[in-house]
Amino acid sequence: MHYCIHLFTETLPTESKIMAILEPFNSETIYGVDEEGNEKEIKEYPPFTWDWWQIGGRYHGRLKLKIDENDEVYRWRFYSKEPREGRLFHSMLLRRIRESFTTWQSHEEDYLGYLGYLEKDPHIRVDGAKISDLINDFEDLGCFGFVDIDGRAFSREHWNGQTIVENPEFDKQYQEKLKERADCFLTVIDIHD
């Protein structure tokens, strides 16, 4: 099954940083075998596990990043020599376009309209960005779980080895983290388990 996980990080994470954050939840690490070939003994089950992950994935474009023409960080008015994707936000669409060309044959600004930017509705849809720059109603994102900047994970429910245990405090925990981490980054991850 696929699940939507939100990562909270102090800076926009690279794929290698995301891999390091998610490694403790890798099902092969948890349920694998030890050096002698014996099944690992599980003392505590994690909030979620994965065997594959991707930035955005099935949950791509759910974050709305505001566009302010006068913003000095994003500098939306200008063509940027350094792509914003991967530096200030994550966009699966822009990443795939860039990977499709042997050289970057056009500018990322040429594709912002395809990410949702319209003059009447100044935002683009992305897969990760600084939380304070997002204009989402976060209650509608419906993530299954999140990982805080300290590596602690939370989920709506988890397997305890015998049954599925629901977390009735999940929505409250998630909303509190959004407020606490407003100056941090949120990245949407599609995990498969």
PALOKE-670616 format. One record per residue (C-alpha): residue number from 1; residue in three letters; x, y, z. Coordinates in steps of 0.05 Angstrom, whole numbers. Example, Ala and Ser with C-alpha at 12.3 -4.5 7.8 and 13.67 -1.06 7.14 Angstrom:
BEGIN
+-----+-----+--------+--------+--------+
:   n : res :   east :  north :     up :
+-----+-----+--------+--------+--------+
:   1 : ALA :    246 :    -90 :    156 :
:   2 : SER :    273 :    -21 :    143 :
+-----+-----+--------+--------+--------+
This chain:
BEGIN
+-----+-----+--------+--------+--------+
:   n : res :   east :  north :     up :
+-----+-----+--------+--------+--------+
:   1 : MET :      0 :      0 :      0 :
:   2 : HIS :     20 :     72 :    -10 :
:   3 : TYR :     20 :    123 :     47 :
:   4 : CYS :     32 :    198 :     49 :
:   5 : ILE :     86 :    217 :     99 :
:   6 : HIS :    107 :    289 :    114 :
:   7 : LEU :    179 :    303 :    133 :
:   8 : PHE :    196 :    364 :    176 :
:   9 : THR :    268 :    387 :    165 :
:  10 : GLU :    307 :    449 :    182 :
:  11 : THR :    330 :    459 :    110 :
:  12 : LEU :    303 :    433 :     44 :
:  13 : PRO :    326 :    361 :     44 :
:  14 : THR :    365 :    327 :    -11 :
:  15 : GLU :    346 :    256 :    -31 :
:  16 : SER :    406 :    229 :      8 :
:  17 : LYS :    383 :    268 :     70 :
:  18 : ILE :    312 :    240 :     61 :
:  19 : MET :    341 :    170 :     55 :
:  20 : ALA :    380 :    180 :    121 :
:  21 : ILE :    317 :    204 :    156 :
:  22 : LEU :    274 :    146 :    131 :
:  23 : GLU :    327 :     91 :    141 :
:  24 : PRO :    303 :     73 :    212 :
:  25 : PHE :    235 :     56 :    181 :
:  26 : ASN :    261 :     13 :    124 :
:  27 : SER :    225 :    -54 :    128 :
:  28 : GLU :    288 :    -91 :    107 :
:  29 : THR :    326 :    -61 :    165 :
:  30 : ILE :    271 :    -77 :    215 :
:  31 : TYR :    246 :   -145 :    191 :
:  32 : GLY :    309 :   -171 :    158 :
:  33 : VAL :    359 :   -222 :    182 :
:  34 : ASP :    421 :   -211 :    224 :
:  35 : GLU :    493 :   -229 :    204 :
:  36 : GLU :    481 :   -303 :    223 :
:  37 : GLY :    418 :   -308 :    180 :
:  38 : ASN :    369 :   -307 :    239 :
:  39 : GLU :    306 :   -266 :    236 :
:  40 : LYS :    314 :   -202 :    276 :
:  41 : GLU :    278 :   -197 :    341 :
:  42 : ILE :    232 :   -136 :    341 :
:  43 : LYS :    227 :   -102 :    408 :
:  44 : GLU :    187 :    -42 :    386 :
:  45 : TYR :    147 :    -34 :    322 :
:  46 : PRO :    156 :     33 :    287 :
:  47 : PRO :     97 :     79 :    268 :
:  48 : PHE :    106 :     59 :    195 :
:  49 : THR :    153 :     20 :    150 :
:  50 : TRP :    171 :     26 :     77 :
:  51 : ASP :    204 :    -14 :     22 :
:  52 : TRP :    203 :     42 :    -30 :
:  53 : TRP :    194 :    118 :    -27 :
:  54 : GLN :    192 :    178 :    -73 :
:  55 : ILE :    186 :    253 :    -64 :
:  56 : GLY :    115 :    272 :    -82 :
:  57 : GLY :     97 :    207 :   -118 :
:  58 : ARG :     22 :    194 :   -117 :
:  59 : TYR :     14 :    255 :    -71 :
:  60 : HIS :     51 :    304 :   -116 :
:  61 : GLY :     30 :    376 :   -122 :
:  62 : ARG :    -11 :    379 :    -58 :
:  63 : LEU :     28 :    436 :    -27 :
:  64 : LYS :     11 :    507 :    -49 :
:  65 : LEU :     72 :    553 :    -49 :
:  66 : LYS :     53 :    627 :    -50 :
:  67 : ILE :     82 :    671 :   -103 :
:  68 : ASP :     96 :    742 :    -83 :
:  69 : GLU :    127 :    782 :   -141 :
:  70 : ASN :    166 :    824 :    -90 :
:  71 : ASP :    195 :    765 :    -51 :
:  72 : GLU :    271 :    773 :    -46 :
:  73 : VAL :    285 :    700 :    -29 :
:  74 : TYR :    248 :    668 :    -88 :
:  75 : ARG :    257 :    728 :   -135 :
:  76 : TRP :    196 :    707 :   -177 :
:  77 : ARG :    202 :    769 :   -222 :
:  78 : PHE :    269 :    745 :   -250 :
:  79 : TYR :    294 :    685 :   -288 :
:  80 : SER :    339 :    650 :   -239 :
:  81 : LYS :    408 :    624 :   -260 :
:  82 : GLU :    403 :    574 :   -203 :
:  83 : PRO :    340 :    532 :   -207 :
:  84 : ARG :    293 :    542 :   -148 :
:  85 : GLU :    271 :    469 :   -152 :
:  86 : GLY :    316 :    429 :   -106 :
:  87 : ARG :    342 :    492 :    -73 :
:  88 : LEU :    280 :    528 :    -47 :
:  89 : PHE :    225 :    477 :    -61 :
:  90 : HIS :    214 :    407 :    -89 :
:  91 : SER :    174 :    395 :   -152 :
:  92 : MET :    169 :    326 :   -183 :
:  93 : LEU :    146 :    356 :   -249 :
:  94 : LEU :    206 :    404 :   -255 :
:  95 : ARG :    254 :    350 :   -234 :
:  96 : ARG :    228 :    302 :   -287 :
:  97 : ILE :    230 :    355 :   -341 :
:  98 : ARG :    302 :    372 :   -322 :
:  99 : GLU :    321 :    299 :   -323 :
: 100 : SER :    289 :    289 :   -392 :
: 101 : PHE :    337 :    337 :   -426 :
: 102 : THR :    411 :    325 :   -431 :
: 103 : THR :    420 :    399 :   -420 :
: 104 : TRP :    369 :    446 :   -389 :
: 105 : GLN :    341 :    471 :   -455 :
: 106 : SER :    292 :    520 :   -425 :
: 107 : HIS :    282 :    556 :   -359 :
: 108 : GLU :    242 :    529 :   -301 :
: 109 : GLU :    202 :    594 :   -303 :
: 110 : ASP :    172 :    570 :   -369 :
: 111 : TYR :    137 :    514 :   -331 :
: 112 : LEU :    111 :    551 :   -270 :
: 113 : GLY :     43 :    559 :   -305 :
: 114 : TYR :     37 :    483 :   -308 :
: 115 : LEU :     48 :    481 :   -233 :
: 116 : GLY :    -15 :    522 :   -222 :
: 117 : TYR :      9 :    594 :   -225 :
: 118 : LEU :    -44 :    642 :   -249 :
: 119 : GLU :    -48 :    717 :   -240 :
: 120 : LYS :   -114 :    710 :   -202 :
: 121 : ASP :    -89 :    654 :   -157 :
: 122 : PRO :    -15 :    668 :   -143 :
: 123 : HIS :     13 :    601 :   -121 :
: 124 : ILE :     47 :    540 :   -151 :
: 125 : ARG :     38 :    468 :   -131 :
: 126 : VAL :    100 :    435 :   -103 :
: 127 : ASP :    122 :    373 :    -64 :
: 128 : GLY :    163 :    408 :    -10 :
: 129 : ALA :    176 :    479 :     14 :
: 130 : LYS :    184 :    524 :     74 :
: 131 : ILE :    122 :    517 :    117 :
: 132 : SER :    112 :    592 :    128 :
: 133 : ASP :    111 :    601 :     52 :
: 134 : LEU :     54 :    551 :     42 :
: 135 : ILE :    -18 :    572 :     37 :
: 136 : ASN :    -51 :    504 :     47 :
: 137 : ASP :   -107 :    486 :     94 :
: 138 : PHE :    -65 :    431 :    125 :
: 139 : GLU :   -126 :    394 :    152 :
: 140 : ASP :   -143 :    375 :     81 :
: 141 : LEU :    -76 :    343 :     64 :
: 142 : GLY :    -93 :    277 :     97 :
: 143 : CYS :    -24 :    251 :    111 :
: 144 : PHE :    -17 :    183 :    144 :
: 145 : GLY :     43 :    203 :    185 :
: 146 : PHE :    100 :    251 :    195 :
: 147 : VAL :    172 :    251 :    218 :
: 148 : ASP :    195 :    309 :    261 :
: 149 : ILE :    264 :    343 :    254 :
: 150 : ASP :    290 :    301 :    312 :
: 151 : GLY :    273 :    236 :    274 :
: 152 : ARG :    213 :    217 :    316 :
: 153 : ALA :    156 :    190 :    275 :
: 154 : PHE :     81 :    194 :    286 :
: 155 : SER :     24 :    160 :    249 :
: 156 : ARG :    -51 :    155 :    250 :
: 157 : GLU :    -45 :     81 :    266 :
: 158 : HIS :      9 :     28 :    272 :
: 159 : TRP :     19 :    -46 :    281 :
: 160 : ASN :     42 :    -66 :    351 :
: 161 : GLY :     58 :   -138 :    333 :
: 162 : GLN :    -11 :   -164 :    349 :
: 163 : THR :    -62 :   -112 :    325 :
: 164 : ILE :    -69 :    -44 :    294 :
: 165 : VAL :    -69 :     12 :    345 :
: 166 : GLU :   -101 :     79 :    328 :
: 167 : ASN :    -71 :    145 :    350 :
: 168 : PRO :   -130 :    190 :    369 :
: 169 : GLU :    -81 :    248 :    382 :
: 170 : PHE :    -50 :    247 :    312 :
: 171 : ASP :    -86 :    308 :    283 :
: 172 : LYS :    -70 :    349 :    345 :
: 173 : GLN :      3 :    327 :    344 :
: 174 : TYR :      8 :    345 :    270 :
: 175 : GLN :    -23 :    414 :    278 :
: 176 : GLU :     23 :    429 :    337 :
: 177 : LYS :     84 :    410 :    296 :
: 178 : LEU :     62 :    455 :    239 :
: 179 : LYS :     59 :    514 :    286 :
: 180 : GLU :    125 :    497 :    322 :
: 181 : ARG :    162 :    486 :    256 :
: 182 : ALA :    136 :    545 :    215 :
: 183 : ASP :    208 :    565 :    197 :
: 184 : CYS :    224 :    494 :    176 :
: 185 : PHE :    210 :    455 :    112 :
: 186 : LEU :    155 :    404 :     97 :
: 187 : THR :    167 :    351 :     44 :
: 188 : VAL :    113 :    303 :     19 :
: 189 : ILE :    138 :    232 :     13 :
: 190 : ASP :    100 :    174 :    -20 :
: 191 : ILE :    121 :    110 :     15 :
: 192 : HIS :    102 :     39 :     -4 :
: 193 : ASP :     98 :    -18 :     45 :
+-----+-----+--------+--------+--------+
